[in-house]
Amino acid sequence: MKSAKLFYLTIFLLTSFVSSSVPAGPAKFERRQQETIKFSSGDSFCLVNVNGPVRISAWDREECEIVAVKTASGDLTAEDAERWFEKVNVEVKKVAGGVEVATKYPDKFFDSWPDFGESEKPDAFDEELGVTGTWFARLVSFLSKLPEAFSELVDEKYPVEVAYEVKLPGLADVDITNVNGEIEISGLKGHLNSTIVNGTIRLTGLDGRLEATAVSGEIVADNPGGSVELNTVNGSLSVSVAEVERLKTVECNTVNGNITFRLPANSQAKLDLSALNGGVEIDEAFNFKGKIGRRTVSGELTGPGGPHIEANALNGRIEIKIL
């Protein structure tokens, strides 16, 4: 009996010691906001976010459901978190023909907009690149600094993340802008325009006119249909298509990153591919016929017909692989 008591006492003391010696994690506080608004098929949905993920999916209701979750974490008290939550607002508006949503910060938040090198002495004119090439190189340099600088500004000024979960009718038109986080969209059939500064865009099972742009981050499109245009400054592009007949056109452009297409072996498509510093590779299983140059490839994949696939990579490879 004494041995049993001693055993349980030892376990109790060890447990108490371990519990007290494990450092507490950073405090995390949340505030949830949910709204459901009447929304007809073909209406437009516009959302602008600053810091946090955005996920949008289709459902069969004539409604728009918006769930926004504010999260504050770090060395904060509950009172600190409440003060931050009051400064960062989620604004939802029903407008003619749709719904507009925005994450609102106080105007003074943008007074400390970082210097992206405008005050620095500009690089000498590059005679080889020419006026347009020199301007483009400076633009790329500016954009490449934007994600990190803005992310640091957000984290320093406002330690609040707003995550969105949105459900829309399948035929809704969608316009999404996110600064720092990611964008995930699935199941929609309308016009999509999505832009992100720092993060990943994932598009799944979409059909319509799709446009996506990332400054720093990859774009992944899984089985899209209709017309697709994807652009990145720093990041890869990936397009996987199981039903090529659903596609009309595909255009992919990246400054720094690879472009990868994954298609069934019997896919028919017209190709126009250009990789300035990288190269183009087409899986031998495809019956490709056309012109293969040092930097460009043009021709037909497995015969005439199918979508027109155009891709341009400044610094990166372009690959056509078997799905």
Summary of the structure (lengths in Angstrom):
residues: 323
radius of gyration: 25.0
end to end distance: 67.6
largest distance: 91.5
contacts: 1041
relative contact order: 0.12
helix: 21%
strand: 53%
